[in-house]
Amino acid sequence: MISSLKKMIVMTFWMSIAAGLIIGLDAIFQFPDEVSGVAYFICIGIAASGTLNYYK
């Protein structure tokens, strides 16, 4: 069984990767704020959900 601390560290890592990807793409392609905000929210949610489901 994996500890809660490791879950939090892994989840924070993948959430930061997802956020960095969206911020980087937004800086390169100049998406509207409405698009980048929704993408940011969805990517962080997917990263958190995927991590929590993986370590279920």
Buried (B, 14 or more C-beta within 10 A) or exposed (E): EEEEEEBEEBBEEBBEEBBEBBEEEBEEEEBEEEEBEEBBEEBBEEBBEEBEEEBE
